[in-house]
């Protein structure tokens, strides 16, 4: 008997998936439990095994195509030669049942009663942002096109072209002020004579192409747009002197212990969250209640091809610097290889986003709901600072905390970021 296989739901937030690879081709017999497809979801590329055995008769959604969750992606049969012509891919519409006489009478009575006006629900419509069409009938002009054409004899034009002279820079002595070859002795060189000749562009200004969003980019866009729209963000920034941190890292490197600045930040944040549990919180929009996370699980933003993902360091306050460093490297590699398991990126109580390695001074990050805060880490820069009434050059790093004001107040945020600063400026406390 023919049956369909549908797009599986491989993450709680998944609404659609893209077939990255079919591990069987039409006509193959597929055993239950064998690898059938790889699906790119809103989080990662996930392998999915066949739930039942059968013959793959028709692939409905090809590699690279996208399907909604529970949408049919293939037709299977129990035997190799069964017909699949009568397989219906759309669910049958439910037929309206005719009410009996008693129900019909009750319905007529209900219709006679005036209907109460339902309260209107406030709605926020998505504004329309679309590109303008390319400019039509546009003529690209070189600098010479803006210069009035000088009247000159054919010989003068030839000499000016060969010697790179600007005809507009000289006044002609011939009839009707026509420029002759004798006048070229006073001509100035062309301003662009030393540059290679350029071709005019063939594409109209404003031309563009469009690329459909991948499931991951759709999820990122939707999630962050919702976060920025509905969460009342406020921001607290702090400059941190990291001279001692750089010195400690160099000492560890001399002992063949390699840790990154981000590893230090994770440990410092974990200890600060332990001291300030009001920041280790979130907001449940369904129940309109504050979430008090009982464990410190730090999400670390990792850039991968096509987007980003936040693998989680669980119980970060219980782990030493070396354990954190090793776990971050392992999770980052799995993230880039699309091998993260759901429990490795779903959840978390606080997020760190570090763009310092790209050389940016500072930035503000968007909260990762339902968490209540995210810390943005900028790059390390040399700056003049005042120490003991003396101006000296020090290494500084700017950090910015984005906070959900429904959950965390300004004083709590300020105390938290000062504690992070304390640990980063006194990094010996991070290796105890």
TORTITOR-879385 format. One record per residue (C-alpha): x, y, z; residue in three letters; residue number from 0. Coordinates in nm, 4 decimals. Example, Ala and Ser with C-alpha at 12.3 -4.5 7.8 and 13.67 -1.06 7.14 Angstrom:
2
NODE          x          y          z   dose   lumdo
NODE     1.2300    -0.4500     0.7800    ALA       0
NODE     1.3670    -0.1060     0.7140    SER       1
END
This chain:
432
NODE          x          y          z   dose   lumdo
NODE     0.0000     0.0000     0.0000    UNK       0
NODE     0.1432     0.3434    -0.0919    UNK       1
NODE     0.2197     0.5920     0.1834    UNK       2
NODE     0.3798     0.9370     0.1990    UNK       3
NODE     0.6734     1.0579     0.4055    UNK       4
NODE     0.6369     1.4136     0.5295    UNK       5
NODE     0.8834     1.6826     0.6336    UNK       6
NODE     0.9683     1.6033     0.9987    UNK       7
NODE     0.9717     1.8655     1.2746    UNK       8
NODE     1.3347     1.8555     1.3877    UNK       9
NODE     1.3381     2.1519     1.6269    UNK      10
NODE     1.0731     2.3199     1.8438    UNK      11
NODE     1.0839     2.6384     1.6342    UNK      12
NODE     1.1042     2.4680     1.2934    UNK      13
NODE     0.8268     2.5608     1.0511    UNK      14
NODE     0.9936     2.4488     0.7286    UNK      15
NODE     1.3094     2.2735     0.6173    UNK      16
NODE     1.5299     2.2450     0.3095    UNK      17
NODE     1.6354     1.9033     0.1808    UNK      18
NODE     2.0155     1.9176     0.1913    UNK      19
NODE     2.0654     1.5595     0.0680    UNK      20
NODE     1.8692     1.2467    -0.0167    UNK      21
NODE     2.0506     0.9298     0.0900    UNK      22
NODE     1.8283     0.7124    -0.1297    UNK      23
NODE     1.7159     0.7416    -0.4892    UNK      24
NODE     1.3879     0.6536    -0.6545    UNK      25
NODE     1.3441     0.2766    -0.6758    UNK      26
NODE     1.5666     0.1989    -0.3751    UNK      27
NODE     1.4457    -0.0157    -0.0897    UNK      28
NODE     1.4830     0.1738     0.2373    UNK      29
NODE     1.5161    -0.0112     0.5670    UNK      30
NODE     1.3527     0.1222     0.8828    UNK      31
NODE     1.6100     0.3158     1.0847    UNK      32
NODE     1.8443     0.3778     0.7909    UNK      33
NODE     1.9575     0.7297     0.7025    UNK      34
NODE     1.7067     0.8799     0.4599    UNK      35
NODE     1.7653     1.2567     0.4332    UNK      36
NODE     1.9628     1.5504     0.5670    UNK      37
NODE     1.7462     1.8549     0.6398    UNK      38
NODE     1.8624     2.2126     0.6872    UNK      39
NODE     1.6392     2.3568     0.9590    UNK      40
NODE     1.6280     2.7001     1.1182    UNK      41
NODE     1.9118     2.5865     1.3479    UNK      42
NODE     2.1353     2.3313     1.1758    UNK      43
NODE     2.1580     2.0509     0.9208    UNK      44
NODE     2.0077     1.7410     1.0826    UNK      45
NODE     2.0111     1.3778     0.9717    UNK      46
NODE     1.6729     1.1993     0.9668    UNK      47
NODE     1.6252     0.8222     0.9538    UNK      48
NODE     1.3403     0.6343     0.7887    UNK      49
NODE     1.0662     0.5361     1.0327    UNK      50
NODE     0.9283     0.2483     0.8193    UNK      51
NODE     1.0727     0.0260     0.5542    UNK      52
NODE     0.9523     0.0464     0.1953    UNK      53
NODE     1.0433     0.1354    -0.1601    UNK      54
NODE     1.1133     0.4999    -0.2439    UNK      55
NODE     0.8966     0.5442    -0.5535    UNK      56
NODE     0.8860     0.9208    -0.6017    UNK      57
NODE     1.0804     1.2143    -0.4566    UNK      58
NODE     0.8417     1.5099    -0.4320    UNK      59
NODE     1.0816     1.7631    -0.2756    UNK      60
NODE     1.4224     1.7546    -0.4420    UNK      61
NODE     1.7591     1.8470    -0.2925    UNK      62
NODE     1.7779     2.2219    -0.2377    UNK      63
NODE     1.4001     2.2648    -0.2235    UNK      64
NODE     1.2038     2.3681     0.0854    UNK      65
NODE     0.8908     2.2169     0.2389    UNK      66
NODE     0.6693     2.3055     0.5326    UNK      67
NODE     0.6588     2.0750     0.8354    UNK      68
NODE     0.4228     1.7792     0.7647    UNK      69
NODE     0.4219     1.8537     0.3910    UNK      70
NODE     0.4717     1.5332     0.1832    UNK      71
NODE     0.8260     1.5001     0.0512    UNK      72
NODE     0.8213     1.1477    -0.0941    UNK      73
NODE     0.5958     0.8549    -0.1845    UNK      74
NODE     0.6775     0.5030    -0.0633    UNK      75
NODE     0.5184     0.1653    -0.1333    UNK      76
NODE     0.5364    -0.1651     0.0470    UNK      77
NODE     0.6308    -0.3513    -0.2724    UNK      78
NODE     0.8458    -0.2445    -0.5635    UNK      79
NODE     0.5766    -0.2581    -0.8330    UNK      80
NODE     0.2721    -0.1033    -0.6622    UNK      81
NODE     0.0927     0.1745    -0.8490    UNK      82
NODE     0.1178     0.5250    -0.7030    UNK      83
NODE    -0.1140     0.6961    -0.9499    UNK      84
NODE    -0.3988     0.7314    -0.7000    UNK      85
NODE    -0.1877     0.8758    -0.4170    UNK      86
NODE    -0.3365     1.2055    -0.3008    UNK      87
NODE    -0.0845     1.4563    -0.1702    UNK      88
NODE    -0.3362     1.7066    -0.0333    UNK      89
NODE    -0.5523     1.6154     0.2681    UNK      90
NODE    -0.9150     1.5559     0.1797    UNK      91
NODE    -1.1463     1.8413     0.2599    UNK      92
NODE    -1.3878     1.7699     0.5380    UNK      93
NODE    -1.7417     1.7453     0.4129    UNK      94
NODE    -1.9921     1.9648     0.5854    UNK      95
NODE    -2.2339     1.7566     0.7820    UNK      96
NODE    -2.5966     1.8540     0.7402    UNK      97
NODE    -2.7526     1.9353     1.0767    UNK      98
NODE    -3.0623     1.7425     1.1774    UNK      99
NODE    -3.3945     1.9218     1.2219    UNK     100
NODE    -3.3459     1.9842     1.5955    UNK     101
NODE    -2.9974     2.1350     1.5442    UNK     102
NODE    -3.1294     2.3338     1.2480    UNK     103
NODE    -3.3996     2.4900     1.4636    UNK     104
NODE    -3.1501     2.5822     1.7343    UNK     105
NODE    -2.9227     2.7350     1.4723    UNK     106
NODE    -3.2090     2.9506     1.3404    UNK     107
NODE    -3.2809     3.0759     1.6940    UNK     108
NODE    -2.9157     3.1657     1.7395    UNK     109
NODE    -2.9140     3.3558     1.4120    UNK     110
NODE    -3.2114     3.5641     1.5255    UNK     111
NODE    -3.0240     3.6849     1.8320    UNK     112
NODE    -2.8066     3.9928     1.7747    UNK     113
NODE    -2.4416     3.8959     1.7679    UNK     114
NODE    -2.2183     4.0591     2.0250    UNK     115
NODE    -1.9476     4.2680     1.8714    UNK     116
NODE    -1.6110     4.1053     1.9258    UNK     117
NODE    -1.3473     4.3378     2.0703    UNK     118
NODE    -1.0933     4.4411     1.8121    UNK     119
NODE    -0.7450     4.3182     1.8782    UNK     120
NODE    -0.4575     4.5591     1.8263    UNK     121
NODE    -0.2384     4.4459     1.5392    UNK     122
NODE     0.1024     4.5604     1.4262    UNK     123
NODE     0.1204     4.5317     1.0507    UNK     124
NODE     0.4523     4.4538     0.8874    UNK     125
NODE     0.5517     4.7619     0.6848    UNK     126
NODE     0.6412     4.7170     0.3205    UNK     127
NODE     1.0079     4.7722     0.2373    UNK     128
NODE     1.0763     4.6997    -0.1291    UNK     129
NODE     1.3564     4.8205    -0.3555    UNK     130
NODE     1.3021     5.0911    -0.6134    UNK     131
NODE     1.3236     4.9757    -0.9760    UNK     132
NODE     1.6426     5.0448    -1.1735    UNK     133
NODE     1.6751     5.3898    -1.3260    UNK     134
NODE     1.5627     5.3977    -1.6879    UNK     135
NODE     1.7172     5.6034    -1.9687    UNK     136
NODE     2.0186     5.6938    -1.7543    UNK     137
NODE     2.3349     5.8005    -1.9330    UNK     138
NODE     2.6662     5.7547    -1.7550    UNK     139
NODE     2.8920     6.0517    -1.8164    UNK     140
NODE     3.2694     6.0670    -1.7894    UNK     141
NODE     3.4306     6.3898    -1.6643    UNK     142
NODE     3.5003     6.4865    -2.0242    UNK     143
NODE     3.1289     6.4701    -2.0985    UNK     144
NODE     3.0717     6.7643    -1.8650    UNK     145
NODE     3.3327     6.9817    -2.0416    UNK     146
NODE     3.2047     7.1944    -2.3299    UNK     147
NODE     3.3531     7.0724    -2.6573    UNK     148
NODE     3.6127     7.3199    -2.7812    UNK     149
NODE     3.6219     7.4232    -3.1476    UNK     150
NODE     3.9503     7.3103    -3.2982    UNK     151
NODE     4.1040     7.2236    -3.6342    UNK     152
NODE     4.1428     6.8519    -3.7167    UNK     153
NODE     4.5201     6.8840    -3.6797    UNK     154
NODE     4.4869     7.0508    -3.3372    UNK     155
NODE     4.2523     6.7747    -3.2198    UNK     156
NODE     4.4959     6.5071    -3.3361    UNK     157
NODE     4.7959     6.6678    -3.1628    UNK     158
NODE     4.5950     6.7262    -2.8409    UNK     159
NODE     4.4839     6.3642    -2.8369    UNK     160
NODE     4.8392     6.2342    -2.8890    UNK     161
NODE     4.9927     6.4621    -2.6276    UNK     162
NODE     4.7065     6.4429    -2.3756    UNK     163
NODE     4.6305     6.8164    -2.3886    UNK     164
NODE     4.3078     6.9736    -2.2640    UNK     165
NODE     4.1598     7.1762    -2.5502    UNK     166
NODE     3.9224     7.3576    -2.3145    UNK     167
NODE     4.2213     7.5125    -2.1331    UNK     168
NODE     4.3276     7.7324    -2.4224    UNK     169
NODE     4.1643     8.0091    -2.6252    UNK     170
NODE     4.1716     7.9728    -3.0024    UNK     171
NODE     4.3345     8.2321    -3.2278    UNK     172
NODE     4.1723     8.1143    -3.5506    UNK     173
NODE     3.8459     8.2267    -3.7113    UNK     174
NODE     3.5548     8.2225    -3.4604    UNK     175
NODE     3.8111     8.1475    -3.1865    UNK     176
NODE     3.8905     7.8116    -3.3447    UNK     177
NODE     4.1921     7.6437    -3.1845    UNK     178
NODE     4.4844     7.5831    -3.4144    UNK     179
NODE     4.7991     7.3756    -3.3686    UNK     180
NODE     4.9944     7.6923    -3.2778    UNK     181
NODE     4.7603     7.7556    -2.9800    UNK     182
NODE     4.8517     7.4198    -2.8232    UNK     183
NODE     5.1758     7.5621    -2.6872    UNK     184
NODE     4.9656     7.7196    -2.4082    UNK     185
NODE     4.7334     7.4168    -2.3515    UNK     186
NODE     4.7334     7.2387    -2.0128    UNK     187
NODE     4.7602     6.8602    -1.9765    UNK     188
NODE     4.4350     6.6706    -1.9308    UNK     189
NODE     4.3619     6.6088    -1.5634    UNK     190
NODE     4.2956     6.2410    -1.6176    UNK     191
NODE     4.5734     6.1938    -1.8731    UNK     192
NODE     4.7684     5.9696    -1.6366    UNK     193
NODE     4.4789     5.7273    -1.5786    UNK     194
NODE     4.3821     5.4302    -1.7882    UNK     195
NODE     4.0780     5.4773    -2.0113    UNK     196
NODE     3.7535     5.3593    -1.8554    UNK     197
NODE     3.4551     5.1834    -2.0024    UNK     198
NODE     3.1100     5.3074    -1.9247    UNK     199
NODE     2.9008     5.0657    -1.7129    UNK     200
NODE     2.6391     4.8641    -1.9006    UNK     201
NODE     2.4084     4.7978    -1.6038    UNK     202
NODE     2.1396     5.0498    -1.5130    UNK     203
NODE     2.1813     5.2246    -1.1738    UNK     204
NODE     1.9791     5.0569    -0.9021    UNK     205
NODE     1.9862     4.7130    -1.0659    UNK     206
NODE     1.9681     4.4262    -0.8179    UNK     207
NODE     1.9191     4.0543    -0.7772    UNK     208
NODE     1.7311     3.8746    -0.4999    UNK     209
NODE     1.8234     3.5666    -0.3019    UNK     210
NODE     1.5601     3.3687    -0.1112    UNK     211
NODE     1.6137     3.3367     0.2638    UNK     212
NODE     1.7367     3.0037     0.3958    UNK     213
NODE     1.5381     2.8517     0.6847    UNK     214
NODE     1.8151     2.9663     0.9224    UNK     215
NODE     1.8112     3.3263     0.7957    UNK     216
NODE     1.4296     3.3323     0.8158    UNK     217
NODE     1.4420     3.2130     1.1760    UNK     218
NODE     1.7134     3.4641     1.2686    UNK     219
NODE     1.5237     3.7488     1.1044    UNK     220
NODE     1.1906     3.6598     1.2617    UNK     221
NODE     1.3333     3.5971     1.6075    UNK     222
NODE     1.5426     3.9137     1.6266    UNK     223
NODE     1.2707     4.1301     1.4752    UNK     224
NODE     1.0296     4.0045     1.7399    UNK     225
NODE     1.2928     4.0637     2.0083    UNK     226
NODE     1.3679     4.4200     1.9016    UNK     227
NODE     0.9977     4.5032     1.8510    UNK     228
NODE     0.8444     4.3619     2.1679    UNK     229
NODE     1.1261     4.3638     2.4261    UNK     230
NODE     1.1998     4.7015     2.5918    UNK     231
NODE     1.5777     4.7071     2.5503    UNK     232
NODE     1.8103     4.9336     2.7443    UNK     233
NODE     2.1876     4.9381     2.7360    UNK     234
NODE     2.4747     4.9724     2.9831    UNK     235
NODE     2.8333     5.0145     2.8584    UNK     236
NODE     3.1674     4.9857     3.0347    UNK     237
NODE     3.5300     5.0274     2.9278    UNK     238
NODE     3.7597     4.7608     3.0723    UNK     239
NODE     4.1357     4.7824     3.1159    UNK     240
NODE     4.2709     4.4461     2.9967    UNK     241
NODE     4.6463     4.4930     3.0504    UNK     242
NODE     4.6472     4.2350     3.3310    UNK     243
NODE     4.4330     3.9988     3.1208    UNK     244
NODE     4.6772     4.0165     2.8288    UNK     245
NODE     4.9697     3.9599     3.0666    UNK     246
NODE     4.8030     3.6551     3.2230    UNK     247
NODE     4.7183     3.5083     2.8826    UNK     248
NODE     5.0813     3.5458     2.7737    UNK     249
NODE     5.1988     3.3716     3.0911    UNK     250
NODE     4.9609     3.0818     3.0279    UNK     251
NODE     5.0775     3.0646     2.6673    UNK     252
NODE     5.4380     3.0321     2.7916    UNK     253
NODE     5.3191     2.7247     2.9838    UNK     254
NODE     5.1577     2.5832     2.6646    UNK     255
NODE     4.8101     2.6618     2.7971    UNK     256
NODE     4.6185     2.8305     2.5163    UNK     257
NODE     4.2978     3.0133     2.6024    UNK     258
NODE     4.1179     3.2926     2.4185    UNK     259
NODE     3.9981     3.6270     2.5496    UNK     260
NODE     3.6445     3.4985     2.4968    UNK     261
NODE     3.7150     3.2107     2.7366    UNK     262
NODE     3.8062     3.4634     3.0050    UNK     263
NODE     3.4884     3.6615     2.9328    UNK     264
NODE     3.2699     3.3501     2.9656    UNK     265
NODE     3.4237     3.2658     3.3023    UNK     266
NODE     3.3937     3.6277     3.4236    UNK     267
NODE     3.0262     3.6440     3.3181    UNK     268
NODE     2.9524     3.3099     3.4858    UNK     269
NODE     3.0965     3.4325     3.8170    UNK     270
NODE     2.9150     3.7673     3.7831    UNK     271
NODE     2.5826     3.5916     3.7192    UNK     272
NODE     2.6410     3.3878     4.0332    UNK     273
NODE     2.6766     3.7110     4.2310    UNK     274
NODE     2.3810     3.8770     4.0526    UNK     275
NODE     2.1119     3.6122     3.9978    UNK     276
NODE     1.8608     3.8867     3.9035    UNK     277
NODE     2.0402     3.9059     3.5670    UNK     278
NODE     2.0342     3.5281     3.5157    UNK     279
NODE     1.6682     3.5577     3.4259    UNK     280
NODE     1.4226     3.5647     3.1387    UNK     281
NODE     1.0657     3.6558     3.0485    UNK     282
NODE     0.7876     3.4128     2.9551    UNK     283
NODE     0.5633     3.6061     2.7157    UNK     284
NODE     0.2938     3.3360     2.7248    UNK     285
NODE     0.2383     3.3557     3.1008    UNK     286
NODE     0.3704     3.7132     3.1413    UNK     287
NODE     0.6033     3.5965     3.4178    UNK     288
NODE     0.9715     3.6333     3.5084    UNK     289
NODE     1.1880     3.3245     3.4611    UNK     290
NODE     1.4498     3.2637     3.7306    UNK     291
NODE     1.7041     3.0259     3.5776    UNK     292
NODE     1.8449     2.7950     3.8431    UNK     293
NODE     2.1584     2.7076     3.6454    UNK     294
NODE     2.4084     2.9336     3.4686    UNK     295
NODE     2.4063     2.8198     3.1065    UNK     296
NODE     2.5874     3.0653     2.8791    UNK     297
NODE     2.5002     3.0795     2.5086    UNK     298
NODE     2.7932     3.1828     2.2886    UNK     299
NODE     2.7139     3.3336     1.9472    UNK     300
NODE     2.9076     3.1498     1.6730    UNK     301
NODE     2.9094     3.2584     1.3092    UNK     302
NODE     2.8471     2.9758     1.0635    UNK     303
NODE     2.7840     2.9657     0.6913    UNK     304
NODE     2.4464     3.1228     0.6244    UNK     305
NODE     2.3875     3.2662     0.9709    UNK     306
NODE     2.4749     3.2182     1.3353    UNK     307
NODE     2.3926     2.9812     1.6170    UNK     308
NODE     2.4393     2.9903     1.9942    UNK     309
NODE     2.5890     2.6706     2.1408    UNK     310
NODE     2.5638     2.6602     2.5202    UNK     311
NODE     2.8225     2.6140     2.7966    UNK     312
NODE     2.6117     2.4405     3.0617    UNK     313
NODE     2.6878     2.4982     3.4338    UNK     314
NODE     2.9550     2.7504     3.3287    UNK     315
NODE     3.0108     2.8629     3.6890    UNK     316
NODE     3.1221     2.5103     3.7848    UNK     317
NODE     3.3819     2.4791     3.5073    UNK     318
NODE     3.7384     2.6048     3.5168    UNK     319
NODE     3.8968     2.8142     3.2421    UNK     320
NODE     4.0547     2.5140     3.0686    UNK     321
NODE     3.7297     2.3188     3.0613    UNK     322
NODE     3.5425     2.6187     2.9215    UNK     323
NODE     3.8084     2.6709     2.6539    UNK     324
NODE     3.8011     2.3075     2.5450    UNK     325
NODE     3.4209     2.2935     2.5373    UNK     326
NODE     3.3895     2.6178     2.3371    UNK     327
NODE     3.6306     2.4861     2.0718    UNK     328
NODE     3.4421     2.1566     2.0488    UNK     329
NODE     3.0994     2.3208     2.0215    UNK     330
NODE     3.2224     2.5782     1.7680    UNK     331
NODE     3.3587     2.3017     1.5431    UNK     332
NODE     3.0342     2.1053     1.5674    UNK     333
NODE     2.8407     2.4226     1.4876    UNK     334
NODE     3.0460     2.4908     1.1731    UNK     335
NODE     3.0037     2.1248     1.0692    UNK     336
NODE     2.6250     2.1435     1.1350    UNK     337
NODE     2.6581     1.8601     1.3880    UNK     338
NODE     2.5124     2.0269     1.7004    UNK     339
NODE     2.2446     1.8326     1.8846    UNK     340
NODE     1.9288     2.0248     1.9898    UNK     341
NODE     2.0226     2.0252     2.3602    UNK     342
NODE     2.3542     2.1883     2.2677    UNK     343
NODE     2.1963     2.5054     2.1268    UNK     344
NODE     1.8394     2.5225     2.2628    UNK     345
NODE     1.7937     2.7083     2.5901    UNK     346
NODE     2.0575     2.8981     2.7850    UNK     347
NODE     2.0159     3.1652     3.0503    UNK     348
NODE     2.2474     3.4398     2.9156    UNK     349
NODE     2.4228     3.5131     2.5844    UNK     350
NODE     2.7656     3.6506     2.4919    UNK     351
NODE     2.8312     3.7941     2.1451    UNK     352
NODE     3.1934     3.8786     2.0640    UNK     353
NODE     3.2889     4.0751     1.7517    UNK     354
NODE     3.6245     4.1846     1.8878    UNK     355
NODE     3.8142     3.9541     1.6538    UNK     356
NODE     3.6758     4.1567     1.3613    UNK     357
NODE     3.8331     4.4766     1.4939    UNK     358
NODE     3.5155     4.6655     1.5885    UNK     359
NODE     3.5390     4.9040     1.8832    UNK     360
NODE     3.1962     4.8369     2.0293    UNK     361
NODE     2.8415     4.7424     1.9329    UNK     362
NODE     2.5056     4.6639     2.0908    UNK     363
NODE     2.3442     4.3232     2.0575    UNK     364
NODE     1.9786     4.2212     2.0354    UNK     365
NODE     1.8459     4.0109     2.3251    UNK     366
NODE     1.8051     3.6380     2.2604    UNK     367
NODE     1.4553     3.5635     2.4014    UNK     368
NODE     1.3358     3.4364     2.6399    UNK     369
NODE     1.6637     3.5421     2.8057    UNK     370
NODE     1.6696     3.8852     2.9691    UNK     371
NODE     2.0219     4.0000     2.8754    UNK     372
NODE     2.3084     3.9688     2.6277    UNK     373
NODE     2.6653     4.1006     2.6554    UNK     374
NODE     2.8396     4.2453     2.3467    UNK     375
NODE     3.2223     4.2342     2.3454    UNK     376
NODE     3.4228     4.4800     2.1345    UNK     377
NODE     3.7851     4.4642     2.0238    UNK     378
NODE     4.0951     4.5437     2.2295    UNK     379
NODE     4.2458     4.8851     2.1512    UNK     380
NODE     4.5410     5.0846     2.2825    UNK     381
NODE     4.4245     5.4124     2.4387    UNK     382
NODE     4.5664     5.6839     2.6643    UNK     383
NODE     4.4296     5.6386     3.0156    UNK     384
NODE     4.4959     5.8046     3.3496    UNK     385
NODE     4.6754     5.5908     3.6100    UNK     386
NODE     4.7916     5.7458     3.9383    UNK     387
NODE     4.7544     6.0934     3.7856    UNK     388
NODE     4.9737     5.9936     3.4914    UNK     389
NODE     4.8648     5.9495     3.1295    UNK     390
NODE     4.9771     5.6094     3.0063    UNK     391
NODE     4.8927     5.3874     2.7083    UNK     392
NODE     4.6819     5.0871     2.8058    UNK     393
NODE     4.4864     4.8118     2.6352    UNK     394
NODE     4.1119     4.8630     2.6734    UNK     395
NODE     3.8021     4.6730     2.5694    UNK     396
NODE     3.4450     4.8062     2.5569    UNK     397
NODE     3.1583     4.5836     2.6657    UNK     398
NODE     2.7865     4.6621     2.6309    UNK     399
NODE     2.5024     4.4916     2.8161    UNK     400
NODE     2.1584     4.4813     2.6498    UNK     401
NODE     1.8832     4.4253     2.9064    UNK     402
NODE     1.5088     4.3528     2.9112    UNK     403
NODE     1.3657     4.6301     3.1305    UNK     404
NODE     1.0609     4.4197     3.2159    UNK     405
NODE     1.2887     4.1920     3.4143    UNK     406
NODE     1.6081     4.3759     3.5075    UNK     407
NODE     1.6358     4.7308     3.6421    UNK     408
NODE     1.9154     4.9756     3.5697    UNK     409
NODE     2.0822     4.9382     3.9088    UNK     410
NODE     2.1023     4.5583     3.8755    UNK     411
NODE     2.2463     4.5907     3.5239    UNK     412
NODE     2.5054     4.8456     3.6391    UNK     413
NODE     2.6169     4.6317     3.9339    UNK     414
NODE     2.6434     4.3251     3.7106    UNK     415
NODE     2.8583     4.4916     3.4435    UNK     416
NODE     3.0868     4.6408     3.7115    UNK     417
NODE     3.1369     4.2903     3.8523    UNK     418
NODE     3.2288     4.1633     3.5048    UNK     419
NODE     3.4778     4.4511     3.4829    UNK     420
NODE     3.6221     4.3581     3.8244    UNK     421
NODE     3.6944     4.0003     3.7160    UNK     422
NODE     3.8394     4.0988     3.3768    UNK     423
NODE     4.0706     4.3576     3.5335    UNK     424
NODE     4.1740     4.1133     3.8063    UNK     425
NODE     4.1939     3.7918     3.6014    UNK     426
NODE     4.3787     3.5903     3.8653    UNK     427
NODE     4.0331     3.5322     4.0132    UNK     428
NODE     3.9308     3.3522     3.6940    UNK     429
NODE     4.1858     3.0716     3.7307    UNK     430
NODE     4.1256     2.9918     4.0971    UNK     431
END
